[in-house]
Amino acid sequence: MNKRQEFYDVLFNRGEGIAYQTDHGVKGTDTFYKTNKVLVHKGDQDDWRFDYQFYCINPIDHETDNCHVEGEEFKPRAKICNVTSYRNFAIEFDDDSIEEQSKKIKLAKPPVSAIIFSGSRSLHTPIALEEEVTFEEYSAIYEAIKQTLLKHDLKLDKQCKNANRLTRAPYQKRHESGVEQKLISLKGRIPNQVLFDWFEANDINWKDYIYKPKNTTHVYEGAGDADDTERWLAAVSGCKHFHGTYESAEQWQPWVYELGKWCKAYGLSEDVAVAWANRDYDHPETNAITSGIKNAYKYSNMSPKTLNKPKVIKEDSSMFDNLLDDIKDVKPNRPKIPYDNLIENWWMIGSDIYLRYPNRELEKQTVQGFNARFPQKEISYTMIPNVRSGMGYYPDYFGDNDLPLEGNKYNQFKKPSIKLERGEWPMTKILLNHIFGDQYEKGLEYYWVKRHRPKQALPALCLIGNEDSGKSTVGYHQDLCFGNSVTIGIKHLEGSDSAFLFGHQDIIIEESNAGGSNKMSNADAILSDIKTMVTQCGKKIPCKRLHKDVSLVDYFAKILMFTNDKTPIKMTGEATRFWVRYIGSTEKHDDFLEHLEDEVGHFLWYLDNEYKPSREVSKERLWFHPDEYWTIAKDLAKKHSGSSQAKAIKDALVQWFSENDEEVCYFDQKSIKDYIESEFDYQFTKGDIKDALLDELGWPLNKRLSRTDSLSEPVNGLRVARKMSYWAIDSHLLPYDEDKSMDKLLEL
């Protein structure tokens, strides 16, 4: 039996249909087209002229098209509706070099049926099960494979989840380069239980990923005799952790959902909740409030609340005598309360007027606002007691924050209002494992230091992941545990106003991309600012507030950076101030945020009473030694950092690979220069290009040979090969060396 026939026998039964595809012409031009065919597997692939570069990972119906669209040619094709058996999984890796993929696969020890070199940048390790599974089980098993591999820092190509995935066929040459797609190893079909045992050895239960539809109906009983206005006010009062005007929809989402959840629990109709939420709140995105409220009504399952009178805050029940007066002026998470006409609740701090609420929250006021509440001529704003000399900030999670600071300053630090008690915190463990993975214990200590040593500097925690990786949930949990957080964009670091430096424990930089690809960004200046923000924790730092001069303020913030970019900032040297982690997609759990909120008191109690850190004091300036928070992700981020010229080159190639389904880009210094200038309106000399390519990026220049320049303009729809000294770069932005890649591959 020949190897090609043997390979297809491992994945397919005789008589099943195999869908094949091959490419023709030049991609990106009018000459390019594909041919597809579904053939019955007879084990005779070498008896006829086999010339297909791709095959479909699962069997396809070879007789009909079960999702035929009127007007299209009727023929069997590789569509999900035509999959006849869910048995095989395409396993292809997006990131890393061949050598790194090989090392990680050896460590992960997945049960694979074959190992195939794609002919360019990746290894393919398909898994063929002995027994087929249902569609629902297939999706769950794929997700379990993905999550298990992520534990070993192996990231799957997103398209692998499709049961009709077209993947590279061994013993064929790539259309664009002529490099062989080589079968390195062939093993056989995998018993289903062997795969499940592998999951279990990595603490993964594949059945957890089986889709379970949520119960979206709920019967409300005994909702009480309160009217809609009272229910609305109670729902607004029940919400927690509202931070004022958020900058992005992602930050708003948890709070809008929570508001809808409380409205539903208090028996307010969905239409009224939507109308009043849009009446009282503004949102940066159209329809976002409406969709957030509706999602809460559809999915949340909070226990119904009986309401017969306005919800009373225990601290001072007398303040709610006229709770429902002029309800249109209600502010987010802060009902209009009649005690604002009691002068003892007004404070003068420095030269500013504030209304102070029972939870120590201050609302800045104006003289006009004060006079509107006190129309009596005998009461003047000059009668407001000058309680504190000014604003200060000093974090202490265990002391009395009402005491004045040095110089009789008001302490703006506010402890989260949480009841601490022993209890379980399973969802918190899931979140911490998601963030820190194999550094879970270091992650626990990171939380402990932030609570028990709030003046201690820590490395900037940079989390890199896709939009569905739960980065906003991480930020939300930080605020639940520590409070006093602020979320900013990278543009804040470029402006002159740095008021965010004062009065915060966490500065969360969202969607950070300061590597220099944005031409308005000064990557070096931003790097310097962030490094200063990391190391100045517990010291004084220059702060420029609106309409005020620069002054030194007490600074205690920790830095968190959330980004989709592999290079969140420009990193130089050892980058010891940064703790970089890749995080994958989140597991799905019903009412995850609600459970996470409920567990905060249990988790903090554990940190205070049972957790034992590795040290009580540290001589390291960032508590941990840099080796303790080293990750492969940081090395990759450093590798992708560079000057503006190098960044422009990398950005141009990233764009080119995103627009062209190619594995390698061939170019010379003229064609890369022309491409960058045409696509990015960025001007520099060929000398700058060559220096960045050779010296900074370290990409070797290949000797003069006949090559097709990937970046040149096609002539009559075709790119013509010519002799040139050239660079060959793969889609990982690494030098492409076919001989070296094959040597490394054969070691596997």
Helices and strands as residue ranges (DSSP letters): H 3-11, E 17-24, E 33-40, G 45-47, E 54-56, G 80-82, E 86-89, H 98-108, E 114-117, E 123-124, E 127-133, H 135-150, G 158-161, E 166-168, E 172-173, E 180-186, H 192-201, G 206-209, H 228-238, H 249-265, H 270-280, H 288-299, G 317-320, G 327-329, G 338-341, G 343-345, E 346-349, E 352-356, E 362-365, H 367-373, G 381-383, E 386-388, E 390-392, E 409-411, H 426-436, G 437-439, H 440-452, E 460-464, H 471-482, E 485-488, G 490-493, G 499-501, E 506-510, H 523-535, E 539-543, E 551-555, E 558-563, E 578-582, H 592-609, G 626-629, H 632-639, H 644-659, E 664-667, H 669-680, H 686-691, I 692-696, E 702-708, E 721-730, H 738-746
